[in-house]
Amino acid sequence: MDKSFKNNRKGGKPIYLALILLIATIVFLFLPRAVKGTNLWVDVAFYTITDIGFLVALILGIKTKNKPIVLFSVLLNGALFIGVTIFIYLLLVVIGIAGPN
């Protein structure tokens, strides 16, 4: 019974990684409001790094043998990856409209 618990815990790492990245993304979303004068390129860099993290979590989720974790990981990380990518695109559009600083 102890081995099965370790296997379930090991298989949940992609989900934990996705949730940690989601919390970091939400916290960083409200950070520029608290700190005035931040550059939008910092946001683009941070969200790009978290986007790469969602891809890593997606790959780790696909490599697990547990089918529910694979399904949940693909759905969660896929949705978050697409959402953050769209948000990065919109930030880049805002930077393009605003012009160089």
C-alpha positions, -999 to +999 in steps of 0.1 A: +000+000+000+029+023+007+042+019-029+008+028-044+008+061-024+042+070-036+032+063-072+001+085-069+022+113-053+048+111-080+022+112-108+007+144-093+038+165-099+026+180-132-007+191-115+011+206-086+035+225-110+005+238-130-013+250-099+019+267-086+023+284-120-013+294-120-010+310-085+022+328-095+005+341-127-025+354-108-003+371-082+019+387-109-013+399-127-021+422-099+015+432-091+018+461-116-012+478-100+005+478-066+039+489-080+036+519-103+058+525-133+066+489-142+076+482-177+053+459-198+083+440-211+088+426-176+053+413-177+059+398-212+091+381-200+074+367-168+044+353-187+066+338-213+085+320-186+053+307-170+041+297-205+072+276-209+065+261-174+030+251-185+045+233-215+069+215-192+040+205-169+021+193-200+050+171-211+055+157-176+018+150-174+018+131-207+048+110-195+029+097-164+012+063-166-019+073-146-047+080-172-068+105-150-037+125-143-028+125-180-063+137-190-065+163-163-030+175-170-036+178-207-068+197-202-056+220-175-022+228-190-036+231-225-062+256-214-037+276-193-011+276-220-036+289-246-049+315-222-015+328-212-003+328-248-034+350-258-026+373-229+010+376-240-002+384-275-025+411-262+003+426-241+025+428-272-003+445-291-005+471-263+032+476-265+030+480-303+001+505-300+018+526-273+051+528-292+086+528-279+093+543-245 
